[in-house]
Each structure stands twice: as structure tokens, then as C-alpha cells.
Amino acid sequence: MSETNNMGCNSIRIKQASIVLLCLLLFWQICSAAEEPDAQQLDEMGQEARTMLLKHRPELSNQLDELPGYAVIAMTATKIPGVGTGLGYGVVIDNRNQQRSYIKVTQFEVGGGIGAQKFKAVILFKDSSLVDRMIKGGVHYESTTEYGATSDKTKSEGTLSTQRGKGYKVFKLTESGALATITVRVMQAKPYLSD
């Protein structure tokens, strides 16, 4: 009886190791396939995301310029049962001095879910210290349940979801793919294209 239990436990461990290995392979593929954008491409992406957000939420027009700052990040994320990864690049607009900073974001997830998705996150900062933290790079943790899907990649419209936190609000603009997940997520931002 104990041999049968050991075989079952070993089988589970092999499956878990395979899932982690597959996730690492997917992350490596995302990282190696992603074209590293330049400042002009990130500025254009940021402007497009701002325009799309204001189509959905026109009342935010004045807030975007009155807040201490906001960030726009273009992310690609994959999720398999147990783990997920993501990579993105973004621009942080500091309204206090009209400066732009560029960041690279990596994401790691633990939890149930499956899928792949490209999306843009527009993060509105009510707290100046959060703008500084994003520019310098930092780690952000969150726990979330979400589902998003679109079927027509050619549409300029996307699905919109919102999350709030202390001192910030996130608007997620889904471009393509589907992702269903219950997860604890760790995102790390690092300065990108800095002198």
C-alpha cells in the first residue's frame, strides 16, 4: 500500500516540476521574443492607451493631468495551473515636472488559472511617493481574481477592468487573448532607457 502512495506522490511531484519548467520556458520565450521598445514607441503606446481609456471613461480627462502622475505599461502574460509569468515595458508621466521615465516590468504569479493575454495597464497615482517609487523601480504585490477575453484583435476597443489600491487606481485595457486567474501576483518595475 505504501509503495502505491509513494508512486502517486512521485507522479504528483513530477507533474508539479513539469508545470514549473513549462512556465519558466514560457517566460524565457516571452522575454526572448519581445522586441525592446525605444522611447518614441513607448510614448506612442502611452498616448494610444490614454486615448482608449478616455473613450471608456471620459470623466478622467482632467484627472490625468491634475494627479501627481500616471504610468502606462504594455504587458504580455501567460498563466498555466499553479504559476504564471509576464513581461512589459512602460512609461511613467510625472505631472509635477512634466518628465517621462521608462520602465521594464516583470511579473510572477502563483495560483489557479490558465491562459495568455496582452493588455495595457494605466495606473493613476494619487500619492506622489508612488510616482517616485515607480520611476526608481520597486516591487508591488496584489491578490486578485479576474477574467478577460476579446476575440477580435483588429478592434481598437478593448475590455476595461478597474482595480484600486492605497494611493492608486489601475485601469486594465485588454487587447487580445483570454486569461482567467485567481492569483497572488508580484510585479517588479526597473528603470529602462535611463542614462
C-alpha positions in Angstrom: 0.0 0.0 0.0 2.8 2.4 0.9 4.5 1.7 -2.5 1.3 2.8 -4.3 1.2 6.0 -2.2 4.9 6.7 -2.9 4.3 6.2 -6.7 1.3 8.6 -6.5 3.3 11.2 -4.6 6.2 10.9 -7.1 3.8 11.3 -10.0 2.4 14.4 -8.5 5.9 15.9 -7.9 6.9 15.1 -11.5 3.8 16.9 -12.7 4.5 19.9 -10.5 8.1 20.1 -11.6 6.9 19.8 -15.3 4.5 22.7 -14.8 7.2 24.9 -13.2 9.6 24.0 -16.0 7.0 24.8 -18.7 6.2 28.2 -17.0 9.9 29.1 -17.0 10.2 28.1 -20.6 7.2 30.2 -21.5 8.7 33.2 -19.6 12.0 32.7 -21.4 10.1 32.6 -24.7 8.3 35.9 -23.9 11.5 37.6 -22.8 13.5 36.5 -25.9 10.7 37.1 -28.4 9.8 40.6 -27.0 11.2 43.4 -29.0 12.6 46.0 -26.7 10.9 49.3 -27.5 12.5 52.7 -27.7 11.3 55.9 -26.0 9.3 57.0 -29.0 7.5 53.7 -29.2 6.7 53.8 -25.5 5.4 57.4 -25.8 3.2 56.4 -28.7 1.9 53.4 -26.8 1.2 55.6 -23.7 -0.7 58.1 -25.8 -2.8 55.3 -27.5 -3.7 53.8 -24.1 -4.6 57.2 -22.8 -6.9 57.8 -25.8 -8.5 54.3 -25.4 -9.0 54.9 -21.6 -10.7 58.2 -22.2 -13.1 56.6 -24.8 -14.3 54.4 -21.9 -14.0 56.9 -19.1 -14.1 60.5 -20.5 -14.6 61.9 -17.0 -10.9 61.0 -16.3 -9.6 63.6 -18.8 -8.9 66.3 -16.2 -7.7 63.9 -13.5 -4.9 62.5 -15.7 -3.3 66.0 -15.8 -4.1 67.0 -12.2 -2.8 63.9 -10.5 0.9 63.8 -9.4 1.4 61.3 -12.3 0.4 58.1 -14.0 2.0 55.1 -15.7 1.1 53.1 -18.8 2.5 49.6 -19.1 2.1 47.2 -22.1 2.1 43.7 -20.7 2.2 40.2 -22.1 1.2 37.5 -19.6 0.9 33.7 -19.7 -0.7 31.5 -17.0 -0.8 27.8 -16.5 -2.2 26.0 -13.5 -0.1 26.9 -10.5 2.2 29.6 -11.9 2.3 32.4 -14.5 4.7 35.0 -15.8 4.6 38.3 -17.7 6.9 40.9 -19.2 6.1 44.5 -20.1 7.5 47.9 -20.8 6.0 51.3 -19.9 6.2 55.0 -19.5 5.7 57.0 -16.3 4.4 60.5 -16.8 5.4 62.8 -13.8 2.9 65.7 -13.9 4.9 67.5 -11.2 7.8 68.3 -13.6 6.5 67.1 -17.0 9.2 64.4 -17.1 8.9 61.0 -18.7 10.6 57.9 -17.3 10.7 54.4 -18.8 10.3 51.1 -17.0 10.6 47.4 -17.6 8.2 45.2 -15.6 8.4 41.5 -14.8 5.5 39.6 -13.3 5.3 36.3 -11.4 2.1 34.7 -10.3 1.1 31.9 -8.0 -2.4 30.5 -8.1 -5.0 28.8 -10.2 -5.7 29.9 -13.7 -4.9 29.4 -17.3 -4.4 31.5 -20.5 -2.4 34.2 -22.2 -3.2 37.8 -22.7 -1.8 41.1 -23.9 -3.0 44.2 -22.1 -2.2 47.8 -21.2 -2.4 48.9 -17.6 -2.9 52.6 -16.9 -2.1 53.4 -13.3 -3.3 56.7 -11.8 -1.2 57.8 -8.8 -2.9 59.9 -6.2 0.2 59.7 -4.0 3.5 61.4 -5.1 5.6 58.9 -3.4 4.2 56.1 -5.5 5.2 58.0 -8.7 8.7 58.2 -7.3 8.7 54.6 -6.4 7.6 53.5 -9.9 10.3 55.7 -11.5 13.0 54.2 -9.3 11.7 50.7 -9.6 10.0 48.7 -6.9 8.1 45.6 -6.1 4.3 45.5 -5.9 2.2 42.7 -4.5 -1.5 42.1 -5.1 -4.1 39.4 -4.7 -6.8 39.3 -7.4 -9.5 37.4 -9.3 -10.0 38.3 -12.9 -11.3 37.2 -16.2 -10.8 38.9 -19.5 -11.3 38.0 -23.1 -11.5 39.5 -26.6 -11.9 37.7 -29.9 -11.2 40.4 -32.5 -7.6 41.7 -32.4 -8.3 44.3 -35.0 -10.8 46.2 -32.8 -9.5 49.5 -31.3 -11.9 49.0 -28.4 -10.9 46.6 -25.6 -12.4 45.4 -22.4 -11.8 47.6 -19.4 -11.4 46.5 -15.8 -10.5 48.5 -12.7 -8.6 47.8 -9.5 -8.0 50.2 -6.6 -5.3 50.3 -4.0 -4.0 52.7 -1.4 -3.0 55.8 -3.3 -3.5 54.4 -6.8 -6.1 53.1 -9.3 -5.5 50.7 -12.2 -7.4 50.5 -15.4 -6.7 47.4 -17.4 -7.3 47.6 -21.2 -7.4 44.1 -22.7 -6.1 43.8 -26.3 -6.3 40.1 -27.1 -6.4 36.7 -25.7 -8.1 35.3 -22.6 -7.0 34.9 -19.1 -8.8 33.5 -16.1 -7.0 33.6 -12.9 -7.2 33.5 -9.1 -3.7 34.6 -8.1 -1.2 36.3 -5.9 0.9 38.5 -8.2 4.3 40.0 -7.7 5.3 42.7 -10.2 8.7 44.3 -10.2 9.5 47.6 -12.1 13.0 48.6 -13.1 14.3 51.7 -14.8 14.6 51.3 -18.5 16.3 53.5 -21.1 17.8 55.6 -18.3 21.1 57.5 -18.8 
